[in-house]
Amino acid sequence: MDLKEIQNLIKFVANSGVAEVKLEMDDVKITIRTTLETNVTEATYVQQLPAQAALPQATPQVTAPVVVNVPAETQAPAADNSKYVTIKSPIIGTFYRKPSPDKPVFTEVGSTVAKGDVLCVIEAMKLFNEIESEVSGKIVKILVDDMSPVEFDQPLFLVDPS
C-alpha cells in the first residue's frame, strides 16, 4: 500500500462519518479513528511488519503513531482571503520551512515564487517530501509554524497570484 492510497483512505474515512476503521493486509496494519462530532482525524496508527523475521520469538515491530488535531485558528478565514490561492498539504506529516537546520528557509512572507518552486518540506514516515508551489505569485501568509504537525488538505500558504 503506497502513501497515496493511505491518504485517500484517510480522506474517505474522515468524510464517511465512521468512528473507526481497521485494515490489515499482508505486511501493513492501519487503524484510523475519527471524532464524529467534529469530523477531525484523531489518530492514525500505521504498523508495518518485517518482511522476514530471523528469530520468530523476537519479531521487531515498527509503529509510527501520528496524532493530528487542527486548531481552528490555523485555518484561514475564507472571506478575507478570497482573492488568494491556498496551497494545502498533500500529506500528513511534520511541516519544515528549511531543507535542513543549518540552511535558510525556502520562502518568506513577501517572497515571489514561480510555479514549481519548493515552498517547504513535509516529513512523513522518515521521508522528506518537497512541496512545490502550484501557482506563480507572492507569498502573503504562512499559515503553519515550523516543525508543526500538519494533516492532509490543511492550508499551508496563501499566495497572491496577481
Backbone as JSON Lines, residues from 0, in Angstrom:
{"i":0,"aa":"M","n":[0.87,-1.18,0.0],"ca":[0.0,0.0,0.0],"c":[0.9,1.23,0.0]}
{"i":1,"aa":"D","n":[0.73,2.11,-0.96],"ca":[1.58,3.29,-1.04],"c":[0.94,4.47,-0.3]}
{"i":2,"aa":"L","n":[1.72,5.54,-0.19],"ca":[1.31,6.72,0.58],"c":[0.03,7.34,0.01]}
{"i":3,"aa":"K","n":[-0.12,7.37,-1.3],"ca":[-1.3,7.97,-1.92],"c":[-2.56,7.19,-1.55]}
{"i":4,"aa":"E","n":[-2.46,5.85,-1.53],"ca":[-3.61,5.03,-1.15],"c":[-3.99,5.26,0.31]}
{"i":5,"aa":"I","n":[-2.98,5.42,1.18],"ca":[-3.24,5.68,2.6],"c":[-3.93,7.03,2.77]}
{"i":6,"aa":"Q","n":[-3.45,8.04,2.03],"ca":[-4.06,9.37,2.09],"c":[-5.52,9.32,1.66]}
{"i":7,"aa":"N","n":[-5.78,8.63,0.56],"ca":[-7.15,8.51,0.07],"c":[-8.03,7.78,1.07]}
{"i":8,"aa":"L","n":[-7.49,6.75,1.72],"ca":[-8.25,6.01,2.73],"c":[-8.59,6.92,3.92]}
{"i":9,"aa":"I","n":[-7.64,7.71,4.38],"ca":[-7.88,8.62,5.5],"c":[-8.94,9.65,5.13]}
{"i":10,"aa":"K","n":[-8.85,10.2,3.92],"ca":[-9.83,11.19,3.49],"c":[-11.23,10.56,3.38]}
{"i":11,"aa":"F","n":[-11.29,9.35,2.85],"ca":[-12.57,8.66,2.72],"c":[-13.19,8.39,4.09]}
{"i":12,"aa":"V","n":[-12.38,7.92,5.05],"ca":[-12.89,7.63,6.39],"c":[-13.37,8.91,7.07]}
{"i":13,"aa":"A","n":[-12.6,10.0,6.93],"ca":[-12.97,11.28,7.55],"c":[-14.31,11.79,7.0]}
{"i":14,"aa":"N","n":[-14.54,11.6,5.72],"ca":[-15.77,12.09,5.09],"c":[-16.96,11.15,5.27]}
{"i":15,"aa":"S","n":[-16.71,9.89,5.61],"ca":[-17.8,8.91,5.69],"c":[-18.56,8.96,7.0]}
{"i":16,"aa":"G","n":[-17.96,9.53,8.07],"ca":[-18.64,9.6,9.35],"c":[-18.45,8.35,10.19]}
{"i":17,"aa":"V","n":[-17.59,7.44,9.77],"ca":[-17.32,6.23,10.53],"c":[-16.38,6.58,11.68]}
{"i":18,"aa":"A","n":[-16.59,6.0,12.86],"ca":[-15.77,6.31,14.03],"c":[-14.4,5.65,13.97]}
{"i":19,"aa":"E","n":[-14.32,4.42,13.48],"ca":[-13.03,3.71,13.47],"c":[-13.01,2.7,12.34]}
{"i":20,"aa":"V","n":[-11.84,2.58,11.68],"ca":[-11.64,1.61,10.62],"c":[-10.31,0.92,10.88]}
{"i":21,"aa":"K","n":[-10.32,-0.41,10.82],"ca":[-9.08,-1.19,10.93],"c":[-8.91,-1.95,9.62]}
{"i":22,"aa":"L","n":[-7.7,-1.88,9.07],"ca":[-7.39,-2.54,7.82],"c":[-6.12,-3.34,8.01]}
{"i":23,"aa":"E","n":[-6.16,-4.63,7.65],"ca":[-4.99,-5.49,7.75],"c":[-4.75,-6.11,6.4]}
{"i":24,"aa":"M","n":[-3.55,-5.88,5.88],"ca":[-3.14,-6.5,4.63],"c":[-1.91,-7.35,4.94]}
{"i":25,"aa":"D","n":[-1.24,-7.86,3.94],"ca":[-0.11,-8.77,4.15],"c":[0.9,-8.27,5.17]}
{"i":26,"aa":"D","n":[1.47,-7.1,4.91],"ca":[2.54,-6.59,5.79],"c":[2.21,-5.23,6.41]}
{"i":27,"aa":"V","n":[0.95,-4.79,6.31],"ca":[0.58,-3.48,6.82],"c":[-0.7,-3.6,7.66]}
{"i":28,"aa":"K","n":[-0.69,-2.94,8.82],"ca":[-1.89,-2.82,9.64],"c":[-2.16,-1.33,9.83]}
{"i":29,"aa":"I","n":[-3.38,-0.89,9.54],"ca":[-3.73,0.52,9.67],"c":[-5.0,0.63,10.51]}
{"i":30,"aa":"T","n":[-4.97,1.54,11.49],"ca":[-6.16,1.86,12.27],"c":[-6.39,3.36,12.16]}
{"i":31,"aa":"I","n":[-7.6,3.75,11.76],"ca":[-7.94,5.17,11.63],"c":[-9.14,5.42,12.52]}
{"i":32,"aa":"R","n":[-9.0,6.4,13.44],"ca":[-10.1,6.77,14.33],"c":[-10.46,8.23,14.05]}
{"i":33,"aa":"T","n":[-11.75,8.51,14.0],"ca":[-12.19,9.89,13.82],"c":[-13.16,10.25,14.93]}
{"i":34,"aa":"T","n":[-13.26,11.54,15.2],"ca":[-14.22,12.06,16.15],"c":[-15.45,12.49,15.36]}
{"i":35,"aa":"L","n":[-16.58,11.88,15.63],"ca":[-17.77,12.12,14.81],"c":[-18.3,13.54,14.9]}
{"i":36,"aa":"E","n":[-18.29,14.16,16.09],"ca":[-18.91,15.47,16.22],"c":[-18.14,16.57,15.49]}
{"i":37,"aa":"T","n":[-16.82,16.45,15.36],"ca":[-16.05,17.47,14.66],"c":[-15.5,16.96,13.34]}
{"i":38,"aa":"N","n":[-15.59,15.65,13.1],"ca":[-15.07,15.02,11.89],"c":[-13.61,15.35,11.66]}
{"i":39,"aa":"V","n":[-12.8,15.36,12.72],"ca":[-11.38,15.6,12.64],"c":[-10.67,14.28,12.92]}
{"i":40,"aa":"T","n":[-9.69,13.94,12.12],"ca":[-8.96,12.71,12.34],"c":[-8.2,12.83,13.65]}
{"i":41,"aa":"E","n":[-8.46,11.9,14.56],"ca":[-7.86,11.97,15.89],"c":[-6.52,11.26,15.94]}
{"i":42,"aa":"A","n":[-6.43,10.06,15.41],"ca":[-5.19,9.31,15.47],"c":[-5.11,8.34,14.3]}
{"i":43,"aa":"T","n":[-3.93,8.18,13.78],"ca":[-3.69,7.22,12.72],"c":[-2.48,6.4,13.12]}
{"i":44,"aa":"Y","n":[-2.65,5.1,13.16],"ca":[-1.55,4.22,13.51],"c":[-1.23,3.35,12.31]}
{"i":45,"aa":"V","n":[0.02,3.35,11.9],"ca":[0.45,2.51,10.8],"c":[1.51,1.59,11.35]}
{"i":46,"aa":"Q","n":[1.31,0.3,11.2],"ca":[2.27,-0.67,11.7],"c":[2.65,-1.57,10.55]}
{"i":47,"aa":"Q","n":[3.94,-1.58,10.23],"ca":[4.41,-2.41,9.15],"c":[5.23,-3.53,9.74]}
{"i":48,"aa":"L","n":[4.86,-4.76,9.4],"ca":[5.56,-5.91,9.91],"c":[6.78,-6.19,9.03]}
{"i":49,"aa":"P","n":[7.85,-6.75,9.6],"ca":[9.04,-7.03,8.8],"c":[8.73,-8.09,7.74]}
{"i":50,"aa":"A","n":[9.42,-8.02,6.61],"ca":[9.17,-8.95,5.52],"c":[9.54,-10.37,5.92]}
{"i":51,"aa":"Q","n":[10.67,-10.54,6.63],"ca":[11.08,-11.87,7.06],"c":[11.81,-11.73,8.38]}
{"i":52,"aa":"A","n":[11.33,-12.39,9.41],"ca":[11.95,-12.31,10.73],"c":[12.94,-13.45,10.89]}
{"i":53,"aa":"A","n":[14.17,-13.13,11.36],"ca":[15.2,-14.15,11.55],"c":[14.85,-15.04,12.74]}
{"i":54,"aa":"L","n":[14.4,-14.44,13.84],"ca":[14.01,-15.19,15.02],"c":[12.52,-15.01,15.24]}
{"i":55,"aa":"P","n":[11.73,-16.08,15.11],"ca":[10.28,-15.93,15.23],"c":[9.83,-15.42,16.6]}
{"i":56,"aa":"Q","n":[10.53,-15.77,17.69],"ca":[10.11,-15.33,19.01],"c":[10.44,-13.87,19.27]}
{"i":57,"aa":"A","n":[11.36,-13.27,18.51],"ca":[11.75,-11.88,18.73],"c":[11.45,-11.07,17.47]}
{"i":58,"aa":"T","n":[10.19,-10.9,17.14],"ca":[9.8,-10.18,15.94],"c":[9.71,-8.7,16.25]}
{"i":59,"aa":"P","n":[10.61,-7.88,15.69],"ca":[10.52,-6.44,15.93],"c":[9.35,-5.85,15.15]}
{"i":60,"aa":"Q","n":[8.67,-4.9,15.76],"ca":[7.57,-4.23,15.09],"c":[7.82,-2.74,15.11]}
{"i":61,"aa":"V","n":[7.59,-2.12,13.97],"ca":[7.76,-0.68,13.85],"c":[6.38,-0.04,13.9]}
{"i":62,"aa":"T","n":[6.2,0.86,14.84],"ca":[4.93,1.55,14.96],"c":[5.17,3.04,14.81]}
{"i":63,"aa":"A","n":[4.41,3.68,13.94],"ca":[4.56,5.11,13.71],"c":[3.23,5.8,14.0]}
{"i":64,"aa":"P","n":[2.97,6.16,15.27],"ca":[1.7,6.84,15.55],"c":[1.74,8.29,15.1]}
{"i":65,"aa":"V","n":[0.64,8.73,14.55],"ca":[0.51,10.12,14.14],"c":[-0.79,10.65,14.73]}
{"i":66,"aa":"V","n":[-0.7,11.63,15.61],"ca":[-1.88,12.22,16.2],"c":[-2.07,13.59,15.57]}
{"i":67,"aa":"V","n":[-3.23,13.82,15.03],"ca":[-3.47,15.06,14.29],"c":[-4.68,15.76,14.89]}
{"i":68,"aa":"N","n":[-4.46,16.96,15.4],"ca":[-5.55,17.82,15.86],"c":[-5.32,19.19,15.26]}
{"i":69,"aa":"V","n":[-6.29,19.72,14.56],"ca":[-6.12,21.0,13.9],"c":[-6.9,22.06,14.66]}
{"i":70,"aa":"P","n":[-6.18,22.99,15.31],"ca":[-6.89,24.09,15.97],"c":[-7.59,24.96,14.93]}
{"i":71,"aa":"A","n":[-8.71,25.52,15.31],"ca":[-9.49,26.36,14.38],"c":[-8.71,27.59,13.94]}
{"i":72,"aa":"E","n":[-7.83,28.12,14.79],"ca":[-7.13,29.35,14.42],"c":[-6.07,29.13,13.34]}
{"i":73,"aa":"T","n":[-5.67,27.87,13.03],"ca":[-4.69,27.65,11.97],"c":[-5.33,27.68,10.6]}
{"i":74,"aa":"Q","n":[-6.63,27.58,10.53],"ca":[-7.3,27.62,9.25],"c":[-7.64,29.06,8.89]}
{"i":75,"aa":"A","n":[-7.36,29.43,7.65],"ca":[-7.55,30.81,7.21],"c":[-9.03,31.09,6.98]}
{"i":76,"aa":"P","n":[-9.5,32.25,7.42],"ca":[-10.89,32.62,7.13],"c":[-11.07,32.81,5.62]}
{"i":77,"aa":"A","n":[-12.11,32.22,5.06],"ca":[-12.31,32.25,3.62],"c":[-12.7,33.63,3.11]}
{"i":78,"aa":"A","n":[-13.45,34.39,3.87],"ca":[-13.95,35.68,3.41],"c":[-12.82,36.68,3.15]}
{"i":79,"aa":"D","n":[-11.83,36.74,4.05],"ca":[-10.74,37.71,3.91],"c":[-9.76,37.32,2.81]}
{"i":80,"aa":"N","n":[-9.69,36.06,2.45],"ca":[-8.65,35.58,1.55],"c":[-9.2,35.06,0.24]}
{"i":81,"aa":"S","n":[-10.33,35.55,-0.21],"ca":[-10.96,35.02,-1.41],"c":[-10.15,35.27,-2.67]}
{"i":82,"aa":"K","n":[-9.33,36.3,-2.7],"ca":[-8.54,36.58,-3.9],"c":[-7.21,35.84,-3.91]}
{"i":83,"aa":"Y","n":[-6.89,35.13,-2.83],"ca":[-5.62,34.41,-2.73],"c":[-5.8,32.93,-3.05]}
{"i":84,"aa":"V","n":[-4.71,32.31,-3.52],"ca":[-4.69,30.88,-3.76],"c":[-4.12,30.22,-2.51]}
{"i":85,"aa":"T","n":[-4.81,29.2,-2.01],"ca":[-4.35,28.49,-0.82],"c":[-3.6,27.24,-1.26]}
{"i":86,"aa":"I","n":[-2.37,27.11,-0.79],"ca":[-1.6,25.9,-1.06],"c":[-1.77,25.01,0.16]}
{"i":87,"aa":"K","n":[-2.25,23.77,-0.08],"ca":[-2.59,22.86,1.0],"c":[-1.63,21.68,1.05]}
{"i":88,"aa":"S","n":[-1.58,21.06,2.21],"ca":[-0.72,19.9,2.41],"c":[-1.29,18.68,1.67]}
{"i":89,"aa":"P","n":[-0.47,18.03,0.86],"ca":[-0.94,16.82,0.17],"c":[-0.84,15.57,1.03]}
{"i":90,"aa":"I","n":[-0.17,15.69,2.2],"ca":[0.05,14.52,3.06],"c":[-0.01,14.91,4.53]}
{"i":91,"aa":"I","n":[-0.08,13.92,5.39],"ca":[0.03,14.1,6.83],"c":[1.5,14.0,7.19]}
{"i":92,"aa":"G","n":[1.97,14.87,8.07],"ca":[3.37,14.81,8.47],"c":[3.77,16.01,9.29]}
{"i":93,"aa":"T","n":[5.07,16.27,9.32],"ca":[5.63,17.41,10.05],"c":[6.13,18.43,9.05]}
{"i":94,"aa":"F","n":[5.69,19.68,9.21],"ca":[6.0,20.79,8.3],"c":[7.35,21.41,8.67]}
{"i":95,"aa":"Y","n":[8.22,21.57,7.69],"ca":[9.51,22.24,7.89],"c":[9.68,23.32,6.84]}
{"i":96,"aa":"R","n":[10.1,24.5,7.27],"ca":[10.32,25.61,6.34],"c":[11.72,25.57,5.72]}
{"i":97,"aa":"K","n":[12.64,24.78,6.29],"ca":[14.02,24.71,5.82],"c":[14.34,23.29,5.33]}
{"i":98,"aa":"P","n":[15.28,23.17,4.38],"ca":[15.67,21.84,3.93],"c":[16.46,21.08,5.0]}
{"i":99,"aa":"S","n":[17.17,21.81,5.86],"ca":[17.89,21.23,7.0],"c":[18.11,22.35,8.02]}
{"i":100,"aa":"P","n":[18.44,22.0,9.27],"ca":[18.54,23.03,10.32],"c":[19.55,24.14,10.04]}
{"i":101,"aa":"D","n":[20.62,23.85,9.29],"ca":[21.65,24.84,9.04],"c":[21.46,25.61,7.73]}
{"i":102,"aa":"K","n":[20.37,25.37,7.03],"ca":[20.08,26.05,5.76],"c":[19.04,27.14,5.96]}
{"i":103,"aa":"P","n":[18.98,28.13,5.05],"ca":[17.94,29.17,5.15],"c":[16.56,28.62,4.76]}
{"i":104,"aa":"V","n":[15.51,29.35,5.15],"ca":[14.15,28.93,4.83],"c":[13.93,28.98,3.32]}
{"i":105,"aa":"F","n":[12.99,28.16,2.85],"ca":[12.68,28.14,1.42],"c":[12.07,29.46,0.96]}
{"i":106,"aa":"T","n":[11.13,30.01,1.75],"ca":[10.43,31.23,1.35],"c":[9.97,32.0,2.58]}
{"i":107,"aa":"E","n":[9.78,33.28,2.41],"ca":[9.3,34.17,3.48],"c":[8.04,34.88,3.0]}
{"i":108,"aa":"V","n":[7.32,35.5,3.92],"ca":[6.17,36.33,3.54],"c":[6.7,37.49,2.72]}
{"i":109,"aa":"G","n":[6.08,37.74,1.58],"ca":[6.51,38.81,0.68],"c":[7.4,38.31,-0.45]}
{"i":110,"aa":"S","n":[7.89,37.07,-0.37],"ca":[8.72,36.5,-1.43],"c":[7.88,36.2,-2.66]}
{"i":111,"aa":"T","n":[8.5,36.35,-3.82],"ca":[7.84,35.99,-5.07],"c":[8.26,34.58,-5.42]}
{"i":112,"aa":"V","n":[7.28,33.75,-5.77],"ca":[7.55,32.36,-6.13],"c":[7.0,32.07,-7.51]}
{"i":113,"aa":"A","n":[7.65,31.14,-8.2],"ca":[7.19,30.7,-9.51],"c":[6.56,29.31,-9.35]}
{"i":114,"aa":"K","n":[5.73,28.95,-10.29],"ca":[5.11,27.63,-10.26],"c":[6.22,26.58,-10.27]}
{"i":115,"aa":"G","n":[6.17,25.66,-9.33],"ca":[7.17,24.6,-9.23],"c":[8.27,24.87,-8.23]}
{"i":116,"aa":"D","n":[8.35,26.1,-7.68],"ca":[9.34,26.4,-6.64],"c":[9.0,25.63,-5.37]}
{"i":117,"aa":"V","n":[10.03,25.14,-4.67],"ca":[9.82,24.42,-3.41],"c":[9.5,25.44,-2.32]}
{"i":118,"aa":"L","n":[8.38,25.22,-1.61],"ca":[7.95,26.13,-0.55],"c":[8.32,25.6,0.84]}
{"i":119,"aa":"C","n":[8.33,24.27,1.0],"ca":[8.6,23.66,2.3],"c":[8.83,22.18,2.08]}
{"i":120,"aa":"V","n":[9.13,21.46,3.16],"ca":[9.17,20.01,3.12],"c":[8.25,19.49,4.22]}
{"i":121,"aa":"I","n":[7.65,18.33,3.97],"ca":[6.83,17.67,4.97],"c":[7.4,16.28,5.18]}
{"i":122,"aa":"E","n":[7.75,16.01,6.43],"ca":[8.29,14.7,6.78],"c":[7.14,13.77,7.12]}
{"i":123,"aa":"A","n":[7.13,12.63,6.43],"ca":[6.12,11.61,6.69],"c":[6.82,10.25,6.67]}
{"i":124,"aa":"M","n":[6.78,9.57,7.78],"ca":[7.41,8.25,7.91],"c":[8.88,8.28,7.52]}
{"i":125,"aa":"K","n":[9.6,9.25,8.03],"ca":[11.05,9.41,7.81],"c":[11.42,9.78,6.38]}
{"i":126,"aa":"L","n":[10.45,10.16,5.57],"ca":[10.71,10.64,4.21],"c":[10.38,12.12,4.15]}
{"i":127,"aa":"F","n":[11.26,12.9,3.53],"ca":[11.06,14.34,3.4],"c":[10.52,14.62,1.99]}
{"i":128,"aa":"N","n":[9.29,15.13,1.93],"ca":[8.61,15.39,0.66],"c":[8.61,16.89,0.39]}
{"i":129,"aa":"E","n":[9.18,17.29,-0.75],"ca":[9.19,18.7,-1.11],"c":[7.81,19.11,-1.61]}
{"i":130,"aa":"I","n":[7.3,20.22,-1.09],"ca":[6.01,20.74,-1.51],"c":[6.27,21.94,-2.42]}
{"i":131,"aa":"E","n":[5.81,21.83,-3.64],"ca":[6.06,22.86,-4.65],"c":[4.86,23.78,-4.81]}
{"i":132,"aa":"S","n":[5.13,25.0,-5.25],"ca":[4.07,25.97,-5.49],"c":[3.25,25.56,-6.71]}
{"i":133,"aa":"E","n":[1.94,25.68,-6.58],"ca":[1.03,25.34,-7.67],"c":[0.82,26.52,-8.62]}
{"i":134,"aa":"V","n":[1.17,27.74,-8.14],"ca":[0.96,28.95,-8.92],"c":[2.16,29.88,-8.76]}
{"i":135,"aa":"S","n":[2.27,30.83,-9.66],"ca":[3.27,31.89,-9.51],"c":[2.6,33.05,-8.8]}
{"i":136,"aa":"G","n":[3.37,33.75,-7.96],"ca":[2.8,34.88,-7.24],"c":[3.65,35.25,-6.05]}
{"i":137,"aa":"K","n":[3.02,35.97,-5.11],"ca":[3.7,36.49,-3.92],"c":[3.13,35.8,-2.69]}
{"i":138,"aa":"I","n":[4.01,35.34,-1.8],"ca":[3.57,34.71,-0.55],"c":[2.98,35.8,0.34]}
{"i":139,"aa":"V","n":[1.7,35.65,0.7],"ca":[1.0,36.63,1.53],"c":[1.06,36.21,3.0]}
{"i":140,"aa":"K","n":[0.92,34.9,3.24],"ca":[0.89,34.43,4.61],"c":[1.34,32.98,4.69]}
{"i":141,"aa":"I","n":[2.1,32.66,5.74],"ca":[2.48,31.28,6.03],"c":[1.6,30.86,7.2]}
{"i":142,"aa":"L","n":[0.75,29.86,6.99],"ca":[-0.3,29.51,7.93],"c":[0.11,28.47,8.99]}
{"i":143,"aa":"V","n":[1.32,27.92,8.87],"ca":[1.76,26.86,9.78],"c":[3.12,27.22,10.35]}
{"i":144,"aa":"D","n":[3.32,26.96,11.64],"ca":[4.62,27.18,12.27],"c":[5.6,26.08,11.87]}
{"i":145,"aa":"D","n":[6.88,26.44,11.85],"ca":[7.93,25.47,11.54],"c":[7.9,24.32,12.55]}
{"i":146,"aa":"M","n":[8.12,23.11,12.08],"ca":[8.18,21.89,12.89],"c":[6.83,21.55,13.53]}
{"i":147,"aa":"S","n":[5.74,21.96,12.89],"ca":[4.39,21.66,13.4],"c":[3.81,20.48,12.63]}
{"i":148,"aa":"P","n":[2.98,19.67,13.29],"ca":[2.3,18.6,12.56],"c":[1.21,19.2,11.66]}
{"i":149,"aa":"V","n":[1.07,18.63,10.48],"ca":[0.01,19.06,9.55],"c":[-0.78,17.84,9.11]}
{"i":150,"aa":"E","n":[-2.01,18.06,8.71],"ca":[-2.84,16.97,8.23],"c":[-3.08,17.13,6.74]}
{"i":151,"aa":"F","n":[-3.62,16.1,6.14],"ca":[-3.95,16.11,4.73],"c":[-4.92,17.24,4.43]}
{"i":152,"aa":"D","n":[-4.65,18.0,3.39],"ca":[-5.51,19.09,2.9],"c":[-5.55,20.3,3.83]}
{"i":153,"aa":"Q","n":[-4.62,20.4,4.77],"ca":[-4.56,21.57,5.66],"c":[-3.89,22.73,4.92]}
{"i":154,"aa":"P","n":[-4.44,23.94,4.98],"ca":[-3.82,25.09,4.32],"c":[-2.44,25.39,4.91]}
{"i":155,"aa":"L","n":[-1.45,25.62,4.01],"ca":[-0.08,25.92,4.43],"c":[0.33,27.35,4.1]}
{"i":156,"aa":"F","n":[0.0,27.8,2.88],"ca":[0.41,29.12,2.41],"c":[-0.75,29.79,1.69]}
{"i":157,"aa":"L","n":[-0.75,31.15,1.75],"ca":[-1.64,31.95,0.92],"c":[-0.76,32.67,-0.1]}
{"i":158,"aa":"V","n":[-1.12,32.55,-1.38],"ca":[-0.35,33.16,-2.44],"c":[-1.24,34.11,-3.23]}
{"i":159,"aa":"D","n":[-0.72,35.32,-3.47],"ca":[-1.43,36.3,-4.29],"c":[-0.95,36.1,-5.72]}
{"i":160,"aa":"P","n":[-1.8,35.57,-6.61],"ca":[-1.36,35.26,-7.96],"c":[-1.24,36.47,-8.89]}
{"i":161,"aa":"S","n":[-1.67,37.66,-8.43],"ca":[-1.65,38.83,-9.32],"c":[-0.27,39.39,-9.52]}
